[in-house]
């Protein structure tokens, strides 16, 4: 029986073009990109080309891209780096209650370092309120950090509106776009953001590589001190192999964003679920303003993990965790005020470039057999 992978929000396979782009660096390009001799110069050129490819995907200049070890480090650099460099101007940060732990935990760390953090709530669709964010602003507010899209529900946040708000108050604005880049259009200038996080293994690029867009003029304190790599903001010899993979992934992502096939397949999946299960299945997240590949649904009065365990050939994620026989809703669903009898049956299906209709039909068949 076939394995079916519907967990693309957790991680993606490497795109064939990405593998092809990286292969030469496994054999021929082994020099240090900081070296000025024949072995280093070509590697530096490959690194610069990768930086240009990433910049091209989000509409910034290559000098505004900092390569990191992943989305978590990029978020930490944005939050901690900005706070430690600018805390003389104020100590207040605004974020949301549904952020990824890679934002939530740095904020909690900064609270121990003297920061004051306001955690804005969300509505039943998982969207933050612009009015609540504005009410939270004080003279000491120096940074706002709101995710571009939620990793569990796929709900898109009003980033443009928040960016304009932050701009009006003269506050720096960071967004974690780990789940968004390559799925929906992301342009830093149109969004009015000062910093933006890219997590590359969500983008058909390798694990262990990420990037932070930092608008020119934004000052950060490095987390890793050493030599002057990455414009003095991230010491350590660059991982050119993985950076080249990320660059190629960003280059080919533009065409994927324009392709509506993935959204149509996700909509087909949801339509069939409703036809088959009716009121037994409910959508978690915004019905329209969400990622085109993400479908977070609850099977009412059931346990999501039990359903997935009964279908071992299916890879998907559950929206709740089981601890010693009890069910604990995910913090995201809890903040959305999803009732326990609904939330405990949550499953996140996230489709990808390789997903096809036959696979969706097979998953529907498995679910029907398991539930009925």
CORTAHU-V225913 format. One line per field, one symbol per residue. burial: # if it has 16 or more other ideal C-beta (glycine too) atoms within 10 Angstrom, else .. A space follows every 10 residues. Layout:
# CORTAHU-V225913
burial=???
This chain:
# CORTAHU-V225913
burial=...######. .#.##..#.. ##..#...#. #.#......# ..##.##.## #.######.# ...####### ########## ###..##..# ######.### .###.##..# ....#.#### .#..####.. ..#..##... ########## #########. .##.##.... ########## ####.#.#.. ########## ######..## #####..#.# .#......## ..##...### ########## ###..##... .##.##..#. .##...#... ######...# #########. .####.##.. ...####### ......#.## .##.##.#.. .######### ###.#...## .###.##..# ..
